[in-house]
Amino acid sequence: MFAKWLRENNIAAGLLTVIRVWLGYNWMTAGWGKLTGEGFDASGYLKNAVANPVKGPDGNAVYGWYVNFLESFAIPNVELFNFIVPLGEFLVGLGLLLGTLTTAAMFFGLVMNFSFFLAGTVSHNPTDIFFGFIILFAGYNAGKYGLDRWVVPFIRKTVFKQTPEAAHKSA
C-alpha cells in the first residue's frame, strides 16, 4: 500500500520533489565547489582510506576488497577520479534538481555515497542514502514534477519505440 502511494500519488510526488531538490542542491553545490575551487585532488583522501580502513571488532579491515580496489585501481588512476568525482557530484545534483533522469541520477548518487561510506566517511552519508533509496524506490513519481514528465515519455517513445499513449501511460 505504501509502495503504491509512493510510486503513484500526487501528494507523494510533491513530497518527493522537496526531498529530491534538497538532495540535488547538496550534490550540485558539493560538485560545483570542487569544479570551481583551487583544484580537487582525491589522492590524500584515497591514501587515508587505504591507511585507515574500516575495521571490525577483531581489528581487521571489514572491506578488504574495497581497500584493494583503492590501492590497485583508484590511487594509480587518481587523475580519473579527480575528474569524475566533482563532475559526477555536479551532474547527480543537476539531474535531481531538474528532475531529469531522476532514478539514474539517484542511482549514481547512491554509488558515490556507498563509495564514501566504504572508505570510512560517515558524515551525512546515512541520511543521503536513506532519502536516496526513497527517491530511487519511488521511480518516475520522484521526477514527476520535474523534466522527467517530458523526458521519460520521450525516451520511451524514441528509444524503446513505444506508442505515445503507452509511453505516457507507463510513465
Buried (B, 14 or more C-beta within 10 A) or exposed (E): EEEEEBBBBEEBBEBBBEBBBEBBEBBBEBBBEBBEEEEBEBEEBBBEBBEEBBEEEEEEBBBEEBBEBBBEEBBEEBEEBBBBBBBBBBBBBBBBBBBBBBBBBBBBBBEBBBBBBBBBBEEEBEEBBEBBEBBBBBBBBBBBBBBBBEBBBBBBBEEEEBEEEBBBEEB
